[in-house]
Amino acid sequence: MGEGATPVGMLLALAQLGRGVVPPDEPVLRADDEGVLRGRAVFETLRVYDGRPFEFHPHFDRLTESARKLRLPPPPLTGFQSLAHDALAAAAVPDCVLRFLWTPATGLALVSALPPNLEELRERGLRLQVCEWATGVLAGAKSTSYAANITAQADAEAAGFDDALFVGTDGTVLEAPTANVWFREGDTLLTPSLELPILAGVTRGVALRLAGPVEEGTYDLARLLAADEVFLTSSVREVMPVVRIGDRAFERGPAAAGLQEALRRYAEAG
């Protein structure tokens, strides 16, 4: 998943298909690009460890699938590989955030600084506001039509929370605006199934492999609120403990801490 409640830092480098590296403050999108006018564009956000984009191919595969859902042409693999290499070389920062953007008119790679408060948030834990959510036809696609998600985050922040928790109109737990939801009942880890209208997080997929047996299913909010531990996973924030959902408080638990350590070891091993 991408990030919103923890804003990505300043833009360090920018590369465009057909042009290569360009100054970060140089215009690269036309005013009549449908990605600007209609939100008809897709994107991916990757964390970069020691100069290596994490899970590049799964992210690119998801970019391609999102493009298919929006009836965009397939993005070029070699072109985006070159963009990533050139933009990261220009940024010259080993640990950062890499974003791809694919519109009907162009492809971009953007390198940004990591948010400065990630470890502070991980130590404190996130506070989530429950938000009833009606999914649309593009649920599961990583499109730039993110206004509703960002509005939900802004509303949560205005109410004193860090982020939102999306719950279906029937009470089914879905996801956060930019992250997947996990919880623990005793020794059992659980996470909403991809059969629900949620995004297939790349970090979620890695965490499933690292965590061992995990139950995937459909869960109502009452069950989540009765859990022993809750946490989120996303590309930039990695594994982030949740310490409050509405009025319900949670302790930071061992599952999130252990999975964060395992994810970091996996990522840094390359």
N, C-alpha and C positions, 0 to 999 in steps of 0.2 A: 504494500500500500504506500501512497505518497504521504506528505505531511502538511498539516495545517495549524493545529494547536501549538506546535513547536515550529515556528517559522524557520525556513532554511535561511542561512546567512547570505552575505553579500555575493554578487555574481563575480566570479574570478576569471572566467574565460568563456568564449562563445565561438562555435563553429557552425557553418552552414553548408549544406550539400551544394556542390558546384562552386563554392567560393573558399572553403577551408576556414581557417581561423580569421575572425574579424574582431575589431575592437568591441568590447562589451556594450559600449554606448552607441554603436552604429545601428541605424534602422535595418531590420531584416525581414519584416512582415509588411506586405502591402495592405492598404486600408480596405481593399475589396477581397482579401483572402477570406474564404468562408470560415476558416478557423477563427477569425476575428469577428466577422459579421454574424455568424450563426452558431459558433461553438462546435463546428464540424471539424474536430481535430482530436487526436489521441496523444497520450504521453506516457512516459514511464519515469520512475524515480529510483535510482540505484544508489546504494552506499558504496563508497570506494575505500578499500583498505590497502594501505601501502602501495598505492598506485594501481590496484587491480579492481575493476568493477565487479561487484559481488553478484554472482549468478547472472552473468550477462545474457546467456542464451535463453534461460527461462523468461527473463524480462523482455527480450526481443520477441520471443514467441508470443507473449501476451500482447505486446504492441501490435503484432501482426493480426492477432485474433480480434483485438479491439478495432483495428482498421477495417477488417472484414465486416464487423457488425455495423459500422458507420458507412459502409459502401465506399470506403477509400481504397485507392490502389495499395497493394502490398508494399511496405517500406523495404528498401534495399539493404540486405544484411551487410554486404561489404562496405557500402556507403556509410552506414552507421558505425561499423567497426572503425573505419578510418576517422570519422568525426570524433568518436570517443578518444582514440589515440591522440589526435591532434589537440583536442581541447584540454585533455589532461596534461599533455606535455606543456601547453601554454600556461596552464594554471600553476604547474610545478608545486602542487600541494599533495602529499601522499594520502591523506585522509580527508575526504570531502564528499560532496553529493554530486552525482551525475544525473542529468535529466535529458530525456529525448522528447522532442515534439515533432509530430508528423501531421501536416495539414494538406489540403488539396494542392497547395502551391509550393511547399518547401519542407525541408527537414532540418532540425536544429539539434545541437548538443550543447547543453549549458552546464558549466561546472560552478558550484557554489560552495561556500564555507559551511561546515557543519554548524547547526544551532549551538550556541554557547552554553545552554542550560540543560543539556540532555542528562548528564550525570546527577545534577541537582534534582531534576524531576524524578529520576530513577530512585534516588535515595528517599525522596518525599512520597512518591506515588501519585497517581492521577486521581482527580475527582471528576466523576462523570454525571452529567444531567441526562435523564431519560427523555428521549424525544420520539414521539410516535411518528412512524415513517411509512409512507406509501411509495413502494418502488415503481419505477417506470420501465419502459421497454428496453432501456440501455443498462439496466442493472447487470453488473458483472463486466461491463466494458469500462476501460480506463479512458474516458473521454474528458475533454476540457470543459464540458457542460457541468461545472462543479459549483455553480452559484448556490444551489440549495444546500449542499454539504457545508460550504463555507458559512452560509447564513446560520445553520444549526450550530456550528462551532462558535460563531460570534455571539449568538444568543446564550449559549452555555457560559461563555466567558463573562458576559454581562451579568449573569446570575451568580457569579462567584465560583464557577466550575472551571476545569481545564479543557474539557472536551465533551462531546455528546455521545450518547449510546442510542443507536437506532433500534427501535422495537416496532414490529409490524402492528397493524391495526387489530390483529387477533392476539396480540401479546407475545408473539414469537420474537426472541432475541435474534438480531441480525448481525450488525457490525457497528463499528465506530465510523465516522466520516472518512477516515484515512487509515483504518487499522482493523485487524481481525480480533475477535473476542475469544478468550479462553477462560475456563474456570476449573477448579479442583474440588472434588468431593472425596474426602479421605485420601486414598492413594490413586484415585482415578482422575485423569485429565479429560476434559470434554471441550469441544468446540463446535459451533454451528456447521452443519453440512453444506457443501457446495451445491447441493440440490436446492438450497434456498437462494433467493435473489441477492447474493452477496459477491464481492470480488474475490477471486482466487488469489490470495496474497502469495507472492513468491516467498517471503519470509515465513509465512504460514506453512508452506510446503516443506521448507527446510526444517522448521521446528517439528513437524510431524515425524520426520525421519530421525531427528535427534532425541525426541522425547520418549520413544518406545511406544507401547500401546496407548492409543488415544481414541476415545469414543467420539464419533461424529454423528450428530443428529439434530433434531428439532427440539428446542427447549423454550419454556415460557419464562417470563421475567421473574416470577415467584421462585422458580428453581434456581436461577442465577443468584438471586438475592439471598438464598439459603446456603450458598456455596461457602467452602472454607477459605477460598482464595480466588481472586480474579486478576487477570492481566490481559494486556493487548500485545499484538505483534505487528510490526510494520518495518519497512525498509530502513528508514533513517533512525527511528527511535528504538529499533530492535525489540527487546522484550521489556515491556514497561508495566510495573505493578499498578494495580488500581486499589486505592484505599477508601474510596467512597463512591457509591452510586445513589444519587438522591440523598435520602437521610440515612441510608444503611452504610455503616462503617465496616471496613475490612482491615485485617492485618496484612502487612507485606509478608508473603509466604515463601517457603523453600522451593516450590516448583518454578516460580518466575526467576528466582536467583540462580538456580541450577541450570535452567534452560538458557539464560543469558550468558552464563559462563561457557556452556557448550557451544552456543552460536558463535561467540567471539572466537573460541578456539578453532572452530570449523572455518570461519571466515579468514582468520589470520594464517591458517595453514595453506590457503590458496587453492 
